[in-house]
Amino acid sequence: MSVHSASAMDTTPSRAPRYVQPEVGGDAYLLSQDLPGPRIRLDKLSAKLRTKFGPGTYKIYLIHDVYSIKVPARLSLTEIAECFW
């Protein structure tokens, strides 16, 4: 498992982006969204999140070929598509 920032994580793999209720605790205001890992370029995803939310405001995990991100707001399908290979 690759972790780009330390925090609790959602380990439920999914092939399509999905919404998960915000967690209770330190990341109470972050939403979980799962993205299909094999289709996502990590450099593009990181750049997109940094541009949209600012440095240090998001977390990225890779779990079983699925990028699980913790973000202040969901990425749109267009924004996700911009991160594809």
C-alpha angles and dihedrals in degrees: 000000000000117000122191094185134013119255143105111293145206106241098185106116119219135175095214130051110267140177124243123186115258115272125246114242134035093348095044092134097046122097123214120231126174121213129191102261100205091057097044125086108215093211091054093044092050092048091048093050093044091050095045101040107015130244117311096014098101140044130215126201130178112212121169094335092313123111108220110195130190109208140162090241135011121268114240121238088253092054091049092049089054087063095056123110 
